[in-house]
Amino acid sequence: MLKKYPLPTNWREVPDANIDRCYYWNLESDEVSWLPPSHPRSHITQSGIKLRQKEMEKKAAEAQRQAAGPSKKKKKKKNSNDAGERSDTDEDDLNAVQKLKRK
């Protein structure tokens, strides 16, 4: 396969002993692919180690947020012009909903 789809610079063929198959690794970017990167069906991704590391960092950050306690949401300030009155568009929307319910 490498004769037809040669490896670009910085890419190496690496044997995976667990599944008795080779994958392709970019030494600079740490990207990997099961097919040579020049192959039309190649799907280049981050290495599994990097993906697991990012997932662990994400989980650790989430655990820290949860340990810090519940987040306090800011209350929405009422507009000083809003005295609890409905606007004309609210009434129109309400009429449209009522018409739909009747059908």
C-alpha positions in Angstrom: 0.0 0.0 0.0 2.9 2.4 0.7 4.1 2.0 -2.9 0.8 3.4 -4.1 0.3 5.9 -1.3 3.8 6.9 0.0 4.1 8.5 3.4 4.6 12.3 3.5 7.5 13.8 5.4 7.3 13.3 9.2 5.0 10.3 8.9 6.1 6.8 10.1 4.6 3.4 9.9 4.1 2.0 13.4 3.2 -1.7 14.2 0.4 -2.2 16.7 1.2 -5.4 18.5 -2.2 -5.7 20.1 -4.1 -6.1 16.8 -1.2 -7.2 14.6 -1.7 -4.2 12.3 0.2 -1.0 11.4 -0.9 2.5 11.8 0.6 5.8 10.6 1.9 8.4 12.9 3.0 12.0 12.3 6.0 12.7 14.4 5.5 16.5 14.5 1.7 16.9 15.1 1.2 13.5 16.9 -1.7 12.7 14.5 -2.5 9.1 13.5 -4.3 7.2 10.8 -5.0 3.6 10.1 -4.4 4.2 6.4 -1.5 6.2 4.8 -2.4 9.9 5.1 -2.2 10.2 1.3 -4.9 7.5 0.8 -8.3 8.9 -0.2 -10.1 7.1 2.6 -7.6 8.1 5.3 -9.1 9.6 8.4 -6.4 11.5 10.3 -7.1 12.0 14.1 -5.3 12.9 17.3 -3.5 10.0 19.0 -5.4 8.0 21.6 -3.1 9.2 24.3 -3.9 12.8 23.6 -7.6 12.1 23.4 -7.6 10.3 26.7 -5.5 13.1 28.3 -8.0 15.8 27.1 -11.0 13.7 28.4 -9.3 13.3 31.8 -8.6 17.1 32.0 -12.2 17.8 31.1 -13.5 15.4 33.8 -11.1 16.9 36.4 -12.3 20.4 35.6 -15.9 19.3 35.8 -15.2 17.6 39.2 -13.6 20.9 40.5 -16.7 22.9 39.4 -19.0 20.5 41.2 -16.8 20.4 44.3 -16.9 24.2 44.4 -20.6 24.1 45.0 -23.7 25.0 43.0 -23.2 27.8 40.6 -25.1 31.0 41.4 -27.1 32.3 38.5 -27.5 36.0 38.1 -31.1 37.2 38.4 -32.4 39.0 35.4 -32.9 42.6 36.1 -36.3 43.9 35.1 -36.4 46.7 32.6 -37.4 49.9 34.4 -39.9 50.5 31.6 -41.5 47.1 32.1 -44.3 47.4 34.7 -45.6 43.9 34.1 -47.5 45.0 31.1 -48.0 42.9 28.0 -46.9 44.2 24.7 -49.0 44.1 21.5 -46.8 41.3 20.1 -47.4 39.2 23.2 -51.2 39.5 22.7 -50.8 38.6 19.0 -48.7 35.6 19.9 -51.3 34.5 22.4 -54.1 34.8 19.9 -52.1 32.7 17.4 -51.5 29.9 20.0 -55.2 29.9 20.8 -56.2 29.6 17.2 -53.8 26.6 16.8 -55.4 24.9 19.8 -58.9 25.2 18.3 -57.9 23.4 15.1 
